[in-house]
Amino acid sequence: MIARNDLLASVREKLQKAPKLPGEVAELAFEVFLLMLQDPGRTDSDITSVAEGFQSYVRGYGQEEALQNQIRYAIRLATAKGDLLYEEMHKLFSLCDEIEGLRRLGFSVDEKTYTEFIEAARLRFRKEARKARLAAEHNVDEWNRDCWWYAENLRT
């Protein structure tokens, strides 16, 4: 996991700039989420401050659809024709992580869309099981080890 001070600096810098692409908001959200994991009791005032700043940022720039955008991207990637490159499989795992982070930060999406994402990702992971396992081994971290996309792909 990235060090607290590095994450804080990155989040603070990004909060000062308007997002140019929807993915930038998801990236920022994921960094906020990682910070929140480092302070589960919410006792660190710096982390609490940037988390509150992030909520204002989302509302101020009308980015409430960040979860929906990332899920659509993940579905497009998971349902692409042919095999994925290793880098694309790696990206699919990263999108799963970002989607989980957004959900834990309070973003929501309708159940049908979320279920479509899970089904598409699982199908891709089964279709390219070896590549999925390699990407899972590379991307797994302590916080996400029990998430379904890692747990299912790391089974021996």
Buried (B, 14 or more C-beta within 10 A) or exposed (E): EEEBEEBBEBBEEBBEEEBEEBBBBBBBBBBBBBBBBBBEEEEBEBBBEBBEBBEEBBEEEEBEBBBBBBBBBBBEBBEEEEEBEEEBBBBBBBBBBBBBBBBEBEBEBEEEEBEBBBEBBBEBBEEBEEBBBBBBEEBBEEBBEEBBBBEBBEEE
